[in-house]
Amino acid sequence: MNWTGVNPDLQLPELGLFVDARDAMIAAVRQQVKGGVDQIKIYATGALRHVERETLEPMPQMSIEDVQAIVAEARRWRRDVAAHAYGGEGAYHAVKGGARSIEHGMMLDARVIAAMVNRGVFWCPTLSVYRPEAGLPTDDSAFSTRVVERHRQSFQAAMKAGVKIVFGTDVGAFAHGTGAREFGYMVDAGMSPIEAIRSATTRAADLIRMEGRVGTVAPGAYADLIAVEGDPIEDIAALSRVRWVMKGGRVMR
């Protein structure tokens, strides 16, 4: 992600590394590993402003070979690769290139979904961030409405196909403390409450290769627990009513 429309004479910290060739991509992976990251994230498509307004086609930014090179270097350092990808060619290249997860994916089509199922790729749909409630600035409300509806369709198609869907919100682009509403969006789109909960616990742990340590109540796990007011299986909104928190076995609230 990058700042746009900013005076180039202003020295602002960038939110990502810019690379123009494959050797630079590999060097960027090494730089990130040296900095202590646990995971590499790539931008396989552009941002929302790069989506073609008529066709909703996202702009691809990497070839399959580009992604393969990044994934190979990341694996050498025992790191996984997540791909910001809205859909189209960019998402397909990310999946075929070996990304472990797709982030956002509002415009996933049948070809990409089939490739994700075939390769066991996870999907973190972040339904929250593109909805009006997130409060992101927009100059085209009709376009935003189409994106939200296409996102819902992609979610339903991926769920029906058996894609491994994990919980995520992109919080930070909107206010912290509101992320639990993602559960409601998932359930409204057709996911059962228990599957929504699993997406944030056992399946999320699988994605980040922490099975048995987080996302579960079991001997040897981290003992990260919450208690909520109500039964989330009957009312998923109960997950917004947190009354007790334990972190690492220590009661925090």
C-alpha positions in Angstrom: 0.0 0.0 0.0 1.3 3.5 -0.7 0.5 7.1 -0.2 -0.9 8.9 -3.2 -1.3 12.6 -4.0 1.4 13.6 -1.6 4.1 16.1 -2.3 7.2 14.0 -3.1 9.4 16.4 -1.2 7.7 15.2 2.1 9.5 12.3 3.6 6.7 10.1 4.9 7.1 6.5 6.0 5.8 4.1 3.4 3.4 1.3 4.3 5.0 -1.2 2.0 8.1 -1.8 -0.1 8.1 -0.8 -3.8 9.9 -3.2 -6.2 10.2 -3.1 -10.0 11.9 -6.3 -10.9 12.1 -9.9 -9.7 15.5 -9.6 -8.1 14.1 -6.6 -6.1 11.2 -8.7 -5.0 13.5 -11.4 -3.6 15.6 -8.7 -1.9 12.5 -7.2 -0.3 11.6 -10.6 1.1 15.0 -10.9 2.7 14.8 -7.3 4.0 11.4 -8.1 5.7 12.7 -11.4 7.2 15.7 -9.5 8.6 13.3 -7.1 10.2 11.6 -9.9 12.0 8.3 -10.5 10.1 6.3 -13.7 10.5 4.7 -13.5 7.1 5.2 -11.9 3.8 2.3 -10.0 2.1 2.2 -9.1 -1.5 -0.1 -6.8 -3.6 -1.2 -9.1 -6.4 -3.8 -6.6 -7.5 -4.0 -2.8 -7.1 -6.1 -0.9 -4.6 -9.8 -0.1 -4.9 -9.0 3.0 -7.0 -7.5 0.6 -9.6 -10.7 -1.4 -10.1 -12.2 -0.8 -13.5 -15.5 1.0 -12.8 -17.6 -0.6 -15.5 -16.4 -4.2 -15.4 -15.2 -4.4 -11.8 -12.0 -5.9 -13.1 -9.1 -5.5 -10.6 -5.7 -4.4 -12.0 -3.2 -7.3 -11.8 0.3 -6.4 -10.6 2.3 -9.7 -10.6 2.7 -12.6 -12.9 2.6 -16.2 -11.8 6.4 -16.3 -12.1 6.7 -13.2 -9.9 4.7 -14.8 -7.2 6.5 -18.1 -7.5 9.8 -16.3 -7.0 8.6 -14.5 -3.9 7.0 -17.7 -2.4 10.2 -19.7 -3.1 12.3 -17.1 -1.2 9.8 -16.9 1.6 9.7 -20.6 2.0 13.5 -20.7 2.2 13.1 -18.6 5.4 10.1 -20.7 6.5 7.6 -17.9 5.9 4.3 -18.0 4.2 2.9 -15.5 1.7 -0.4 -13.8 1.9 -1.7 -12.0 -1.2 -3.8 -8.8 -1.2 -6.0 -9.7 -4.3 -9.4 -8.6 -5.3 -9.9 -11.1 -8.1 -9.3 -11.5 -11.8 -5.9 -12.3 -13.2 -4.0 -10.9 -10.2 -5.8 -13.3 -7.8 -5.4 -16.2 -10.2 -1.7 -15.6 -10.5 -1.4 -15.4 -6.7 -3.1 -18.7 -6.2 -1.2 -20.5 -9.0 2.1 -18.9 -7.8 1.8 -20.5 -4.3 0.3 -17.8 -2.0 -1.1 -19.5 1.1 -4.0 -17.0 1.5 -6.0 -14.5 -0.5 -7.0 -11.3 1.4 -10.2 -9.4 0.4 -11.2 -11.2 -2.8 -14.4 -9.2 -3.5 -14.4 -10.2 -7.2 -13.4 -13.8 -7.0 -14.7 -15.7 -10.1 -15.3 -19.4 -10.7 -11.8 -20.0 -12.1 -10.0 -18.5 -9.1 -12.3 -20.2 -6.6 -11.7 -23.6 -8.3 -7.9 -23.0 -8.2 -8.2 -22.1 -4.5 -10.0 -25.3 -3.6 -7.7 -27.4 -5.7 -4.6 -25.9 -4.0 -6.0 -25.6 -0.5 -5.6 -21.8 -0.4 -7.2 -19.9 2.4 -9.4 -16.9 2.0 -9.8 -14.0 4.4 -12.7 -12.0 2.9 -12.7 -8.9 5.2 -16.4 -8.2 4.5 -16.4 -5.3 7.0 -14.0 -2.9 5.4 -15.8 -2.2 2.1 -19.3 -1.6 3.7 -20.6 1.9 4.4 -20.4 1.3 8.1 -16.6 1.3 7.9 -16.8 5.0 7.0 -14.1 4.8 4.3 -14.1 7.9 2.0 -15.7 7.3 -1.4 -16.7 9.5 -4.3 -18.9 6.9 -5.9 -21.6 5.4 -3.7 -23.1 3.4 -6.6 -19.7 1.8 -7.2 -19.3 1.0 -3.5 -22.7 -0.7 -3.5 -21.8 -2.9 -6.5 -18.5 -3.9 -4.8 -20.3 -4.9 -1.6 -22.9 -7.0 -3.5 -20.1 -8.6 -5.6 -18.3 -9.4 -2.4 -21.3 -11.1 -1.0 -21.7 -13.2 -4.2 -18.0 -14.2 -4.1 -18.4 -15.2 -0.4 -21.4 -17.4 -1.1 -19.7 -19.0 -4.2 -16.5 -19.7 -2.2 -18.4 -21.1 0.7 -20.4 -23.4 -1.6 -17.3 -24.6 -3.3 -15.5 -25.4 0.0 -12.9 -22.7 0.1 -11.2 -22.5 3.6 -12.6 -19.2 4.8 -10.9 -17.4 7.7 -12.1 -14.5 9.8 -10.5 -11.1 9.2 -11.7 -7.5 9.1 -8.9 -5.1 7.9 -9.5 -3.2 11.1 -7.2 -0.2 11.2 -8.8 1.1 8.0 -11.7 1.7 10.3 -12.1 1.9 14.1 -10.7 -0.7 16.4 -13.2 -2.3 18.7 -15.8 -2.8 15.9 -14.3 -5.9 14.3 -16.9 -8.4 15.8 -19.5 -7.2 13.3 -17.7 -9.2 10.7 -19.3 -12.3 12.3 -22.7 -10.8 11.5 -21.8 -10.1 7.9 -20.6 -13.7 7.4 -23.8 -15.1 8.9 -26.0 -12.7 6.9 -24.3 -14.0 3.8 -25.2 -17.6 4.7 -22.5 -19.0 6.9 -23.7 -20.8 10.0 -22.7 -19.2 13.4 -20.5 -22.2 14.4 -18.7 -22.0 11.1 -18.1 -18.3 11.5 -16.7 -19.0 15.0 -14.4 -21.7 13.6 -13.2 -19.3 10.9 -11.8 -17.2 13.7 -10.5 -20.0 15.8 -9.4 -23.4 14.6 -9.3 -22.5 10.9 -7.4 -19.3 11.5 -4.9 -21.2 13.7 -4.5 -23.6 10.8 -3.7 -20.7 8.4 -1.0 -19.3 10.6 0.4 -22.8 11.4 -0.5 -22.5 15.1 -2.8 -25.5 15.4 -3.2 -26.7 19.0 -1.7 -23.5 20.4 -4.3 -20.9 19.6 -8.0 -21.2 18.6 -8.6 -24.1 20.8 -9.3 -25.0 24.5 -6.8 -27.8 25.1 -3.8 -28.7 27.3 -0.7 -26.8 26.2 -2.7 -24.1 24.3 -2.2 -20.4 25.1 -5.4 -20.1 27.2 -6.7 -17.0 25.2 -10.4 -17.0 26.1 -13.4 -14.8 26.2 -16.8 -15.0 27.8 -19.8 -13.2 26.2 -23.3 -12.3 27.2 -25.6 -14.7 25.4 -25.2 -17.7 23.1 -23.4 -16.9 19.9 -24.7 -20.1 18.2 -28.2 -18.6 18.6 -27.3 -14.9 18.3 -23.9 -14.2 16.6 -24.1 -10.6 17.9 -23.3 -12.0 21.3 -19.7 -11.9 20.2 -19.9 -8.2 20.4 -20.9 -8.4 24.1 -17.6 -9.5 25.6 -17.7 -9.5 29.4 -14.5 -11.4 30.4 -11.1 -11.8 28.8 -8.2 -14.1 29.5 -4.9 -13.8 27.7 -2.2 -16.4 28.1 -4.0 -17.8 31.2 -4.2 -14.3 32.9 -7.5 -12.6 33.4 -7.3 -9.2 31.8 -10.9 -8.0 32.2 
